Amino acid sequence: FIETPPPVGPVRMVAEFEPMQSVLIRYQFGIPYQLIREMAEDIQVITLVSSQAQATTVQNLYISNNVNVANCSFLIAATDSYWTRDYGPWFVFDGNNQPGIVDFPYNRPRPNDNNVPPKVAQHLGINLFGMNVKHTGGNMMADGLGMAASTELVYEEETQTPTQINAKMLNYLGIERYDVMNDPLGDYIKHIDCWGKYLAPDKILLGQVAPSDPRFSDYEAVANYFATTPSSYGYPYKVYRVYSPG
């Protein structure tokens, strides 16, 4: 990993709910062909493969599973796992409205996965920036308008102070308000995507458990925070709950 100067400001991190041109997946898959087929109807599916021979194998698998191969391309790169959401690139637009990728040290001991974002930047022919904050995509969500949220994992895994981390989030990603939450799930992974997701700058999807669940008050505290805290639009979030027992 190499840290670089941040992009020319003001920087805007792209939200996951915004329109997109492509999706990055990896063979061997952790998702069904049905999902790949659905994605390839609308956008470009870029598949990480280990060799040209493997690309040919996957192309044939796509054909036999009725995937629209006209919308499929391949990026040859060594990988360790299929968790592209966690180690894949984070996209930004810089102050000149040029797209770029912000790379970060991936918080898992998977060096090949950690090297994927620079290869995607080279593949797409766009700028690459290195932000020295240990992180993972599963624990990062942004609203596209300067707000983002993660669990406390981002502070726990870093030797830098929260103030230093927040400053880098601002300089590299344009995050002006960074909501670092206590993880209500109470699980080792502490990824915010296990229980929360922005649907729009003023809408958020949150898990809900039964009142008898020992984590009930933690989930309700998170829901109350968003229901009473201004979104980027200036009024509190509309909170949507999904009952997720067990």
N, C-alpha and C positions, 0 to 999 in steps of 0.2 A: 504494500500500500504506500502511495506517495501523496502527501498533502500538497495541495496547490493553493495559490491565491483564490479567493472566492470570485464568483462571476461579477461582472459589472452590474451594479444595482440600478434601479430596484429589481430584486429577484422575485419571481412568483413560482412557487411549487405547484405542480399540476395535481388537481384532485382526482381520485380514482373514478368518481362518478361523471367526469367530463367525457365528451365524445373522444374516441380513440381510433387510431388507424391500425394498430396491431396488438397482438398478445404474444408473450414469450412463454413457451412451455418446454419441457425437456423429456427426451426419450431415455430410459424407459419411463412410462407414464405413471402418474398417480391419479389420473382422471380418466373417465370413460370415453370411448370414441364418440358416443352420442354428444358429449359436450364439445369435443373438437369439431365435429361435423357442424354443430350449431354455430360455433364461433366463425368457422371458415365461410359461412354463408354471407357474413357481413364485413369481416375485417381480415387482414393478413395474419396468418398464424406462422410465427417464426419458431421453429423447433431446434433446440440445442441437440446436436448429435456429436459423437466422438470421432467420426470419420466420414469420408465420402461414401464408403461402402454401407455404413449405417444409414446415411441419408437415403440411399437407394432402397434399403430395406423398409424404412419408414414410409417412403413414398408409395411403395407397393402396398403396405398395410393401410395407408389412407385410401388408396384406390379400392381395395377390397372391402373397405368399410364405408364407401360412398361419401368420402370427404372431398370437398371441392378443392382439388389440388392446384387449381389456377390461383387460389389465394393462399398457397402454402410455400414457404421458403425455409431454408436451412442455414444454421450458423454452426460451423464446426468449432467446437470448444470442449475441452475436458471439463467434466463436472463430477461432483461427489454425490449429489442428491437431486430430487425433483422439486425442491421447495423454492421455485423461482420467485414466488411472492416474497420470500424472506431475503434472498440474496440478490435478487434482480435489481435493475437500475431504478433510480429515482429521477424523474424528469422535472426540469425547471425551464422557465424562460427568463433570459437576462434582461438588463435594462435597454438593450437594443432589440428586444423581442425575438432573440435568436434562441432556438431550443438547445438544451444541453442536458447532460447527465451528471448528477452529483453522486460520487462513489463514497463509500464509508467502509471501515473495517467491520466485516461481518462477524457477529458474535458467536460463531460456531467454529470449531477446529476443522474446517473444510476448505483447504486452500484453493482448490480448483473452482469451487462455487464463488469464493471471494474474488476471483479474477474475472468473473463474467461481465460485470458492468463496463470495464474498459473495452472489452471485446465487442460489446453491443454498441458502444459509442463509435468504435472504429467501423463496425458493420454499417451503421447508419450515416457515418460521415458527419457527426455532430461533436460539439465541444464536450470535454470531460473535465470535471473538477473533483478534487479529493478533499473531503471534510473529515478531519481526524476525530470522529466521535463513534465509538463502538456502538453498533445499532443493528436492527433487523427490520425488514419491511412489515413483518407481522405485528410489530409494536409501534407502527407509525401510521397515522392518518392525518391528512391535511384537507382543509376546506376550499383551497384554491384562491383564498382571499386573505391569506396571512395568518390564519389560525391553524393549529395542529394539536394533536393529543397523543399521549403515550402513557404506559404505566411507569411506575417508579423504577422498573428494570433499567431504563436508560441511565438513571443516576447511580444505581447500585453497581453497574458493571464498569463504570468509568472512574479513573483517578482524578479527572477534572471536577471542579466544583459545578453545582447547578448553574451558577452565574456564568461560568465559562462556557458550559454546554449551550445555554440559552443564547449566548452571544453568537456562537457558531451557527445555531439554527437560524438566527436572523440573517447573518452575513451570507451564508451559503444557500439558504432555502427561502429567505424572505418571511420567516415565521416571526411575527410580532408578538403574538400571545401563544405560549406553549403550555397547554394544560397537561401537567404530569400527575396522573391519578393513582390512588391506591387501588391495587388490583382486587376487585371483589370476588373474582373466581377462586382465589386462594390456591392456585395451582403453580407448579414449578415454572411453567413456561412464561407466564406473565406477558402474554401478547394481547394487546388491546383488541385485535381482530377476533379473539375468542368470545368477546361479549359486546362489542360496540362497533358501529360503522356510521360515518357520515353518509347521509343520502343526498344532501344538498347543503349549502352554506347555513341554512336555518333548520335542518331536519337531521335527527340522529336516531339510529336504531340501537336499542339496548336490551340485553337479556333481562329476564325476570325469573325469580325462583319463588317457591312456596313460602308463606310466612313461617312454616315450621323448619325451614332450611336454616342452618346456623349462619349462612352467608346473606340472609335476607336483608338485614340492616345495611350491609355493605353495598349491595346492589341498589337499594333504595337511596342511599346517600349519593351515589353516582347519578342516578336518575334525577334526584332533586337538584343536584348541582347544575346540570344542563337545563333543567326546566326553569331555573331561576337566574341563569347567567346569560348576558347578551351574546347573541351570535354576531357574525360579521355584518348582519343587516341591522343591528342595533336593538333588536328585541330578543327575548329568550327563545331557545330552541324549542321546536315541536318535537316531543319525545315519543317515539314509537317503541312499544315493548313487545318482546317475543318470549312467551313462556317456555323456559328451557330447564326442566327439572333434571336432576341426576347429574 
